[in-house]
Amino acid sequence: MFVSKDFTFNDIEGKSKGIYLVTFDSDVLVPRGNKYTRNISSDEFSRKNPLFNINDNESEEITLNFMYLDENMIPQRWTEGKLTEVRNWFKTDDFAPFISQDNPNYINYFMMTSMENKLIPVQGIGVLEVVFKPLNCYVYKKYEDIVTITSNTTININNPSDEEYRPILKITNLGDSATINKIGSLEISGLDANETVIVDNLMLTVLDENDNNKFSKCNRNWLTLEVGNNVIPVSGNYKLQIFAEFPILL
């Protein structure tokens, strides 16, 4: 599934722990110790947001193998402490982002269901065989953009998924409290100079950088990105940051 040895799981780089993705000859290694397993509910999760349940996108579990290597890529002995450290890293309460350096713009959401150490006898060198349950059958294409708006114009955002999407917007007012900043039909007004709000168009929240509610500054005409290219009229005087994770099939 993945070619690169380098990956990130739950925002931690594998190489920072000396852990790398590998392939191996299963005839050389044998299981040692007890296999760690746990059950995860088969309830489905939305490709838009993991807080919302839907009734499709059943996904198959995948098995990945990880090896403990030093800075020269020489295999190291798995100690009890290292096994515990990695198990605690991979054991999450929610689906966590997994990013392979094969394509760092694609995010997978995984939750570990089992882990088994397969080691060369006596030497203690080998791999951890880890089974993950994907959130669904989609990967998420990361999109981020920053633009400064000073006049009436348009911006283009392509939605490569097969359904409409509601992004997160970070808006920093570059005018004064009388400035009305617009993106599509969404309006943000009454912000002080250099004040920033974060608009979550899916969760319908407007917060400042200290998580204070700024809902009253918004006209509640939430931004939705249709499938394909979106030409969005914008106006005002503000810095706009756009964040999205589009669900796509590879």
Disulfide bonds with the S-S distance in Angstrom:
none
